[in-house]
Amino acid sequence: MEELFSIKVSDNADDEVWHNEAVNKKLTKYEKWFKKTKFKRGKDYDFLQQYNGGNTARIEDSLLKLDVYVDIKRDELKMLYKLRWK
C-alpha cells in the first residue's frame, strides 16, 4: 500500500462529512490518472482511508490525521504509479 496524502481533521464525529469532502477534493487528481490507465478500481486498485488515532497522531490540540492510501494489486500498475507519482 502506498500513502497518497494526509489531511488534518478534528476528532469530532460530526465533522466526518467535511473530512470526506476534503479527501475527495485531493483524491480527484489521482482518480483521473488511474482511470486513464484502463485498470479497474476494486479489481486492480482501490483507495483506502484511515484515521491515524492515538496520542502519537495528535498534531495540534484536537486535530488528528486522516491518511489516504492506494492499494495496487497489479505489478504493471505499480510500476506506472511509481513512474508518475514517486
N, C-alpha and C positions, 0 to 999 in steps of 0.2 A: 504494500500500500504506500502511496506517495501523498505527502501532505501538500495540498494546493495553497491554502491560506488559513489564517486565523483571524477572528474578529473579537473585539472586546464586547462582552454582553453583561447585563445585570443578572443578579440571581433571583429576580422577581419573575415568577411563572407567568404573570400577566403580560410580560414583555416578549413572550415567545413569538408572537406574530411579527414583531419588529425585528427580532433576530433572524427569522426566516426571510424576511424581505431584504435585509442586508446581505444575507448569504446569496440569495437569488440574483441580486444585482451584481455581485462579484463573480458568480458562477457562470454568468451569461457568456463571457468570452471563451471559457473552457468548453462549455456545451456546444457553441458554434464550431469550434475547432474539431471536437470529437465527432460531430455529425458529418463534417466534411470527409472524415476518414472512411466512412461507409461501414464501420464496425457497429455492432448493435449494443445499445445500452441494456444492461441487465444480463446479457449473454457474454459479451466480451469485456465490458467495463461497467462500473457503477460508481456513483458519488455517495459518500457517507459523511455524516456529521456526528461529532462527539463533543459534548460539553466536557471541558477539562476541569473537573471539580477538585475539591480538597483545598487545604490551606496553601499548598505549593503553587496552585494555579491562580491565586489571588493576584491581580495586577494592581488595583487601587481600590481601597475601601470595599465596595460591594460588587466590583466587576470581576468577571470570570472570562475565560476564553472559550470560544466555540471553534473547534478545529474542523476543517473540511478536507476530506481525502478523496482520492480516486483509487479504486481497486481495479487494476488492469489484469485481465486473465489471459490475454493473448500476447505471446512474445513479440510478434511483429508490431503490435500496437505499443507495447512498452518501449520498443526502440524508437518508433516515431515520436512518442511522447517525450522521451529524453532528448532527442534531437531538437525538438521545438521548444520545450519549456525548461530545460536544465542547462 
